Every structure is written in C-alpha cells, then in structure tokens.
Amino acid sequence: MREKIHKVMALCDMEEEYAQLMTEFMKKHKNLPWELHTYTNVETLLEAGTQGIDMLVVAESTFCRKLQEVCPRCVIVLNESGVMRWEGVSYVNKYQEAEEVLKQLLGIYMEISDVQLPVFRTNRKTIFIGNYSPVHRCMQTSFAITMSLMLAESHPTLYLNFEHYAGIAELLPDMQTLDMADLLYFLNAQKDKFRLRMQTILKHKGRLAYIPPMKSGQNLLGVTAEEWLGLLQKIEELEEYEYVVLDLGESMQGLFEILRMCTQVYTLTREDRIARSKLLQYEHVLALYEYGDVLGKTKRLSLSHIQKLPEELEQLTKGDMADLVKGILASLEEEEEGEWNMQN
C-alpha cells in the first residue's frame, strides 16, 4: 500500500503549455516524493495559500522576489536566459529534456531534505535474465538489448550492462552523466535514499529503463561480488521491475553467483572451433566450482545466421534478431506462467 505524501512541490510558469506538459510528465512518475501543484500565474499561487509548500519551482520570466518568501528553504528557478540573476535560489535549465529537469529537481531536493521516496508495495516478482558468453563478438549486447526493448513493450524492464566496453554509443554516459559507479556509491553511502537516488540516474529508451554503464571498464575490476549482489538485491526490493536483463562480462567479480540468481541464462556462441573450445572450458569451470545449476538453466544460442543488424537502437525490435527473441520470450513467459500456476 502506498503511503500518503505530505510534501508539496509548487510549479509556477506563465507559459501554460510548458507548465501543462511538465505536469503531465511528472505525474507519469509514480514514486516522486511530493504532490505536485501547478500554477500559471503568481496571483493564483499566492491566493491558494502557500503554507505547506516544501519546494517552489518557478520560471525565470515568472519569478519575483516575494515568491522567495513562499518557500525560503527551497526555491528553484527554471532558467530561460542563461543568466543567474538572483542569489539564494537554485537554477535548473528550463529548455532541456523533461527527464533531465526532473532529475536535477530531485537532486536539489535531496540535498535540503531528509525525504525518502514513498514505499509502494506491489509484491511484484523480479525476474533476472542473465546474458553471458566466454565467446567474444557473438552479438551478446545486441541480443540483450533487443530482449530488453521487447520485454519493455509490455513489462516494466531494466537493462544493466556490465561489460568492460559496452559498445553501444547511445547508452554510454558523457562525463557529466551519472552512471553505474555512482549508483554503487549511493548504495553504500546513502542506503536510505537509494530509491530516490536511482531515479536521478535512470535513463530511458522508449519504455525501457537503463542505468548508463561505467565510463571506464577498469572500474568494474574494483567492485566486489558482495557489492554487485547487494545492488541487485536492492533493485529487487524496490519492486519496480518485472524483468532485469543483465548484460554480463568476465571483468566483474562474483560472475557465477550473479548467474546463479538469474531465472534464465543465455549464452551466445559462434560456430568455429575456437568458440566451441572456449565454451567447453567455461562449462568445465562451472562444473568444477559446483555451479551445475547455472548450466541447468543456460540456453546456448548461435546467431551466425543473422548477417546484419539495424544501425539504430530502436530498430532492433524489427528483423531476424527480433523474430528470434520474440519466440524466446514467448517460451519464457509460458514457463513463468506455468510456474506461477503450480505455486498457486
């Protein structure tokens, strides 16, 4: 059951279209820490009564000094001119993607508040799907992203890339973007605000949510198995996602333990002799270290018949790869439904 939200954020902008669109965008996010009140002129805001407003977000062209008295602790100006004209307020660029505006608002709010995101218990089971192969250049990332995009069409889905070099420029963070390394830091340093911090890092491709992979794959080497497992367990506790698709690489510690917690593992391979030898060695190591259960839920796949992939990420949901994944997902969902029926 969702806890009642007592915090209020007031958005005031005389540009009615912007105020409406931003309001609609924010209301699509279920786990925001405040109730949103929207105004398109200062007089209406003041007449409505300003007690109880914890955060005031106002467009630069609408801002006036008397508004600072409404919420002296947290006033954010949506900057339109690029000039920071007033002291004692925070600034967020108004003309950027709505998702970035929201992330920056959340970040500022966390710094001045002890708020945590309200808990919304769904009893949703999280299914982890692992993708790992000792064989390189087998189209693992393309396969994992295709699966993630297609799952996201009808299920809340999160994609996480743990490869040393992610290889997908559209998912790679620039130097200013928070990434997986930041999420691990927040897990260790600010556990009480993890849900909210994660909202400031999440990115989206259509309906698919993802965390940008680490800017430097070298950082993967320093993360312990316990930290990775703790991160995945924390994501499971959020109950936000039905599916979490893991695009795994050998640079990470605890790989076999992570594969063990997956419901299904997909291992892509190639048809040549060296690929077969690598796969055989990998399977022998799993057996040697008593991870036979991982082998039991692993499905081998060769995509050698797929000659060309689309250039654009969004186009991965069409073509030969998409047809293959569609069949795999149908079988996976059928198995999950059968298991659910047996338990109930």
WOHU-V682181 format. One record per residue. N is the residue number from 1. NEAR is the number of other ideal C-beta (glycine too) atoms within 8 Angstrom. Layout:
[[N & NEAR] [N & NEAR]]
This chain:
[[1 & 3] [2 & 7] [3 & 6] [4 & 5] [5 & 8] [6 & 4] [7 & 11] [8 & 12] [9 & 15] [10 & 15] [11 & 13] [12 & 16] [13 & 14] [14 & 8] [15 & 9] [16 & 8] [17 & 6] [18 & 10] [19 & 14] [20 & 9] [21 & 9] [22 & 12] [23 & 11] [24 & 8] [25 & 11] [26 & 10] [27 & 7] [28 & 6] [29 & 9] [30 & 5] [31 & 10] [32 & 9] [33 & 13] [34 & 12] [35 & 7] [36 & 11] [37 & 10] [38 & 10] [39 & 13] [40 & 10] [41 & 9] [42 & 11] [43 & 6] [44 & 9] [45 & 13] [46 & 9] [47 & 6] [48 & 8] [49 & 5] [50 & 10] [51 & 4] [52 & 6] [53 & 12] [54 & 11] [55 & 14] [56 & 13] [57 & 11] [58 & 14] [59 & 14] [60 & 12] [61 & 7] [62 & 11] [63 & 10] [64 & 6] [65 & 5] [66 & 8] [67 & 13] [68 & 11] [69 & 5] [70 & 13] [71 & 12] [72 & 6] [73 & 5] [74 & 12] [75 & 13] [76 & 14] [77 & 13] [78 & 13] [79 & 12] [80 & 9] [81 & 6] [82 & 4] [83 & 5] [84 & 5] [85 & 5] [86 & 9] [87 & 3] [88 & 5] [89 & 10] [90 & 8] [91 & 8] [92 & 13] [93 & 9] [94 & 11] [95 & 4] [96 & 6] [97 & 5] [98 & 8] [99 & 9] [100 & 9] [101 & 14] [102 & 11] [103 & 11] [104 & 9] [105 & 13] [106 & 13] [107 & 9] [108 & 12] [109 & 14] [110 & 12] [111 & 6] [112 & 7] [113 & 10] [114 & 3] [115 & 10] [116 & 9] [117 & 10] [118 & 10] [119 & 6] [120 & 8] [121 & 7] [122 & 5] [123 & 5] [124 & 9] [125 & 5] [126 & 11] [127 & 10] [128 & 12] [129 & 15] [130 & 12] [131 & 16] [132 & 11] [133 & 11] [134 & 8] [135 & 11] [136 & 4] [137 & 5] [138 & 12] [139 & 11] [140 & 11] [141 & 12] [142 & 10] [143 & 15] [144 & 15] [145 & 13] [146 & 13] [147 & 15] [148 & 15] [149 & 15] [150 & 12] [151 & 13] [152 & 13] [153 & 8] [154 & 4] [155 & 8] [156 & 10] [157 & 15] [158 & 15] [159 & 13] [160 & 12] [161 & 12] [162 & 13] [163 & 13] [164 & 6] [165 & 5] [166 & 10] [167 & 5] [168 & 10] [169 & 4] [170 & 6] [171 & 12] [172 & 10] [173 & 9] [174 & 5] [175 & 5] [176 & 3] [177 & 7] [178 & 8] [179 & 13] [180 & 11] [181 & 9] [182 & 9] [183 & 14] [184 & 11] [185 & 8] [186 & 12] [187 & 13] [188 & 7] [189 & 6] [190 & 8] [191 & 8] [192 & 5] [193 & 10] [194 & 11] [195 & 10] [196 & 13] [197 & 12] [198 & 13] [199 & 12] [200 & 11] [201 & 13] [202 & 9] [203 & 10] [204 & 9] [205 & 10] [206 & 7] [207 & 7] [208 & 12] [209 & 12] [210 & 14] [211 & 12] [212 & 12] [213 & 14] [214 & 9] [215 & 9] [216 & 5] [217 & 9] [218 & 6] [219 & 10] [220 & 12] [221 & 7] [222 & 5] [223 & 10] [224 & 7] [225 & 8] [226 & 7] [227 & 11] [228 & 14] [229 & 12] [230 & 9] [231 & 11] [232 & 13] [233 & 8] [234 & 11] [235 & 13] [236 & 10] [237 & 6] [238 & 9] [239 & 10] [240 & 8] [241 & 12] [242 & 10] [243 & 14] [244 & 15] [245 & 14] [246 & 14] [247 & 15] [248 & 12] [249 & 10] [250 & 5] [251 & 9] [252 & 12] [253 & 8] [254 & 11] [255 & 10] [256 & 10] [257 & 9] [258 & 15] [259 & 13] [260 & 9] [261 & 8] [262 & 12] [263 & 7] [264 & 10] [265 & 13] [266 & 14] [267 & 13] [268 & 14] [269 & 13] [270 & 9] [271 & 7] [272 & 6] [273 & 5] [274 & 6] [275 & 12] [276 & 10] [277 & 8] [278 & 10] [279 & 14] [280 & 8] [281 & 9] [282 & 10] [283 & 9] [284 & 8] [285 & 8] [286 & 12] [287 & 10] [288 & 6] [289 & 7] [290 & 5] [291 & 11] [292 & 8] [293 & 7] [294 & 12] [295 & 10] [296 & 6] [297 & 10] [298 & 9] [299 & 9] [300 & 8] [301 & 10] [302 & 10] [303 & 11] [304 & 6] [305 & 6] [306 & 10] [307 & 3] [308 & 3] [309 & 9] [310 & 7] [311 & 4] [312 & 5] [313 & 10] [314 & 8] [315 & 9] [316 & 14] [317 & 9] [318 & 6] [319 & 9] [320 & 7] [321 & 14] [322 & 12] [323 & 8] [324 & 11] [325 & 12] [326 & 9] [327 & 8] [328 & 11] [329 & 11] [330 & 8] [331 & 8] [332 & 10] [333 & 8] [334 & 8] [335 & 8] [336 & 10] [337 & 8] [338 & 8] [339 & 8] [340 & 8] [341 & 7] [342 & 6] [343 & 5] [344 & 4]]
